[in-house]
Amino acid sequence: MANVSPWTVEKPTALLVLADGTVIEGKGLGATGEAVAEVCFNTALTGYQEILTDPSYAGQIVTFTFPHIGNVGANGEDLEDLHPANRAGAVGAVFRAEVTDPSNYRAANDLDSWLKRRGVIALTGIDTRALTALIREKGAPNAVIAHAPDGKFDVEALKTKAKAWSGLVGLDLAKEVTSGQSMSWTEKPWVWNEGYAQQDEPLMHVVAIDYGVKRNILRLIAGLGAKITIVPAKTSAEDILALNPDGVFLSNGPGDPEATGEYAVPVIKELIARKIPLFGICLGHQMLALALGAKTMKMHQGHHGANHPVKDHTTGKVEIVSMNHGFAVDSASLPTGVEETHISLFDNTNCGIALTGAPVFSVQHHPEASPGPQDSHYLFRRFINLIRERKGEEALPEHA
């Protein structure tokens, strides 16, 4: 009788080690080494490159619930971080299926090589549904993701590192991803097979405070007629006012809003007092709420995806939106004079506020999408119309 070879089990080359000691084994992809972060899950079906380069994901490992990631490769246009050399964004990624070769005419690189250059550690071949269920049950865990091609890991050391990490609460990560200096922005939204146009006839000036801003936010504002000056997160109100802005944008970003708010909230309060039109998204929304006297809170699992239903109380309409946040504004803490304009229809958490009698509003979700539906693009027109009203100009139609 011929000898029968025993079953061979492929040695894991990547691990996800949770703070509670759970060890998840898989196949490594992308950068080697290890990184400690919070694990979340994202339910978007497309846009993995935009997700991984969103600075709001700093300090996080993204689990993709859609099983097939990487099949359209990567390119130089679908980036969301302002400074790719800084590699702001997720530190790790978890995929269900093994990544295949790209099949898309826009692909310039395969996902593996792109992840390597970005310094993102990835793990494939695990049951992402089970991991997602764990996060929903127990909350977003702290963890270490590690990739070693030889499969050699000090598992006990990784467990200790995951358990010892303090997590996102209390962390000011905006200072890690913000621009180092002021800069101008003129790029407008992408046009199919044409690329990005330039704003060369601006009608107004918007200052964007960069707490981790996404490119497509800037493109949409520029596309509506604005010259944009981007300033670092710690820029003073005096320096912002010296730029003579017609409006100020408070950007998205990572980390705990209360930590970033220590230096951002006084600036926002001064801008509100000057009655300058203000628009905030995500972290900018949370810090505007803090500046108006509300409170923020850490969420159990957060909202991450491109299929979230949100109701706009000002119109009565329900929109499907893109979301990415692990903190939220406490609706019960909103003071008199601050109106709740949007809520999540998943859990009724706050998704928007406006200051009564003032040109000041913000939303928790991401109206710029990238990736995601464009239901909320009208919010950019709402902001621009506040500026036009202040300048005595006719309003744009809210929906193009």
N, C-alpha and C positions, 0 to 999 in steps of 0.2 A: 504493500500500500504506500502510495506516495506520501511524503511528508507534507502536511498542510501548514502553511505559514500562519502564525497567530495574527489576530487583528492588530493593526497598528493605529494608534491614536496620535494625530498630529499634535506636537507639543505647542502649547499656547505661547504666542509671542507678544501678547498684550494682556494687561489686567486692568479691571476697574475695581478698586478696593474701597468699599464704603466705610464710613466712620463707625458703623456698628459691627464691623469685622467681616461682612459679606464680601466674598471674592468672586468676581465674574471673569471668566477666562474667554479669550478670543484671539483673533489674528490681528497683528499690528499693521498699521498703515500710517503713512505720513512721517512726521518727525519722530525721532527716538528720544528717550529720556522719560521724565515724569513731571506731572503738574498736579497741584492740589487746587480744587475748585468746588463749586456747587454743581450738582447734576440736575438738569431740567430736561423736559421733553418738548419738542416742537412738532406740531401737527400739519405743517405746510406740505403740500405735495410737490412744490417746485421752489426754486430759488435758494438752493443750499449754499451757493457761493455768497449771495447777499447776506444770508443769515450768519454765516461764519465770519464775515467781515464787518458786521454791525458792532460798533464799539460798545453798545449796550450789553453785549454778551461777555465783556471782560470779566474774568473771575468765574467763568462758567464752562461746563462741559455739556454740549448739546446732544441729546438723544433724539434721533430722527425717527418718528413713528412710521413714515413712509418707507417701505423696505428697499426700494431701488434708488440709491443715491450715487451720483457720479457719472451717470450714463451720458450726460451732455458735456462732460469735461469741465474745463475752466477757461476763462478768457480775461483779458485786461480791462473790459468794460463793465463787468457785473460786480464791481467792488463798491462797498459802502463806506469804508473807513476813509477819512480825509487824507491820511498819510500812510500809505501801504507799507512804507519802510519801517514804521513803528509797530506794525502787526497788531494793531488794536482789534480786539474781538475775542471770540471764543478761544480757549486754550486747548480744548479737546472736543472730540466728536465720536459718537457711537452709532454704528450702522448695522442693519440686519443682514443684508446680503453682501457678498463679496463684490467689490467694485469692479466693473467691467471696463474694457477699453471704451473711450468716448465715441459717440456717434452723433455728431452735430457739426454743421458747417462753420459755426462760430468758435468751436473748440480750438484753443491754442495749446493747451496742456491737458494731460490726464490728471485726475484728481489727486492721485498719490504724490506725484512730483510737485503739484501746486501746494499741497498740505506741507510737504517737506520745506519748501521755501518760506511758507508762512510761519513755520514753527509750531504747527498744530498736530497734536498727537491724536491718532484715531484708532478705534478698535472695531472690528467687523465680526460677523458670524454669531451674534448672540440673539436671544429672544428679546427683542426690544419691546414687545407687548408686555412681557412679564416685568421688565424694568419700569415701564410706564405705569403699570398697575401698582408697583411698589411705591413709586413716587406719589401717586394719587392717594394711596393709603397712609403712608408715613410722612409725606412731605418731601421737599427737595433735600436730598442728603448731601453732606460734605463727602468728598471722595478724592482719591488719587487715581489718575489714569497714567499707566506706564507702558512703554513700548521698548522691548529689547529683542532684537532679531535672533539672539542666541537662546532666548527663552529662560534666561537666568534672572530671577527676582528674589530680593529679600522681602518676602511677604510680610513678615512680622514688622519690619521697619516701615513698610507702606501702610500697614494698619495703624501703627502709632502715629504716623504723619497725618493720616486722614482724620483720626480721632482728635488730634491736637489742634487742627486748624480752627480758628475762631468763627469762620463763616463770613457772610456778607454784611451782617448787621454791624453798624458802626464804621464800615469801610468807606472812605472817600476815594473812589476809583476814577472820578472825573479828572483829577489832577494827573492821572497816569495816561490818559488818552487825549487830553485837550491839545490844541495847537500851541506851539511854542511861542508864536508871535502872530501879530495881526496880518491878515492877508485878504486879498480881493477874490471874489468868485463871480464868474460870468457865464458858466456853463448852463445851458437850458436842457430840458428833457430830451431823451433819446428818441430818435425817429427810425422806424424800421428800415434797415439796410442803408441808412444815411449817417447814423451816429449822432453826436451831440452838436447842436447849434450853439452860437455865442450870443449873449445879450450885449449888443453894442449901441443900443438907444434907450438907456434906462430912463424911467419916468419918476423914480423915487429912490430913496436910499434906506436900506434895511441893515441894521447891525445884528449879527447872529452871535450870541454868546455860546461858545463851543464847550459843552460839557461831554462831548462824544458824538458830535453831529453826524448824521448820515448824508451822503452826497445827494440822494434824490430829493430830500427836503429842500436843499439849496437850489437844485435845478428847478423845482416847481415854483419856488418864490421868484427866481430869476426869470422864469418863463412868463410871469405875469407882469413884467416890466420893472423889476427892481435891480438896482446895483446893490451888491451885498459886500459888506465888510465883516469878516470873521475875526472875532477877538477871543483870546484865551479865557478860560473859566474864571480866573481870579482878577480879571480886568475891573477896575473901579468904576463906580457910577460917573464920577467926574470925567474919566477918560472916554467913557462911552458917550456922554453928552457932548464932549468936545468934538465928536465926529459928526454932530448935527444930524442924527438919524430921524427919518420920518416914522420909523417903527422899529421895534426891537423883538427879535425872536429868541426864545429860551429853548435850547436844544434838548434832545434826548441824551442819554448817557447811562453809565453803569453805576452800581453801588447803592449805598444807603443815602436817600435824599437828606436826612437829618445831618449826616456827616458833611456832605457837600454844602448843605445849606448854611453851615457856620459862617462861610464867607460869601455865599451867593445870596442869601436872603436879605441882608442889609442893602445890597445893590439893587435887588428887585424892588424892595420897598421904596427906594429913592426914585426909581423909574416910574413906579405907580403914582407917586406924589406929583411927578412932572406931567402926568396925564398923556404920556406917550403911548400910542397903540402897542400892546403887548400880546404875543401869541406864544404859548408853550406847548411842547409835546413831550410826553412820557416823563423823564426826570425833570424837565422844565415845568411840566404840569404839577408835579409833586412839590417842587420848590416854590412855585407860585402859590400853591395852597398853603404852604408853611408861612410864606410872607403875609398872607391874608389872615392868618390866625388859626388855620386848621392843623390837623395832625396826620401823620402817615403811619403805616403799619406794614410789617412783613407778612406776606401771604403764605399760605400753606404750601402751594405748589406753583403759584404764579400763573400767568397767562402767556403762552407762547405758541403762535400759530397764525394762519391766514384765513381762518374760517369762523371768527368770533362774531356773534350777533350783538350789536350795540344799538340802543335807541336814542335818537336825538329828540329831546323834549321840545326843542324850539321849533321843530317841523313835524314831529309825530312820526317820522320815518324810522324804519329799522334798516341798518346798514350791516353788511358783512365786512369785517375789517381785519387788518393785520395787528397783532399784539405781541409785545415782548416786555414783560415787567414782572418783577418778583416782589415789589412793594406797591402799595396803593394808598390813595387818600381815604381817610376815614370819613365817610359821608356824615356820620352823626356829629362830627366835630366842626362842620362848616358853620362859620359865624353868620350872623345877620348881615345881609347885604351881599352875600356870595350865593349865587344860584347854581344848583346842580343841573347841568345841561344835558349830560349823557350818562347812561348806565349800561353795564353789561347785562345781557339777558341770560347769561349762563349762571351768574351768582349775585346779580344786583349790586356789584361793587361799583364805585364811582368811576366814571370815564370822561368827565368833563365838567368844567366850572366856568362861570363868568361873573365879573364884578359888576353889580348893578350900577348903572349910570356912568360907567367908565369904559373906555375902549380896551378892555383887558379880558382875555379868555384863554382857555387851554384845554387839551384833551389828553387822556391817558393812552389811547391807542395810537397807531401809526398811520395817519391819512396818506402819507407818501407811498405806502405799501412797500414794494421792493424787498421781498416778494409779497404779493397779495392783491386783493381786489382794489378797484379805484373808486369805490362808493363814496369815500370821504374826501376826495380831491376838492370838493367845494369849500372845505375849511380854509384852504389857502386863499381862495377868492374872498372869503369872509374877512380874513386878516387884511388883505390888500384893500378891501372896501373901507375898512376902518381908517386906513391911511388916506385913501382918496377923499373920504368924508371930511377928515381933518384939514385937508388941503383945499376943500371946497370944490372937488371934482365929482363928476357923475359916477355912480357906482357901476361896477361890472355886473352882468348877470351872474347870480351865484352858481348856476350850472351852465357850463359852456354848451 
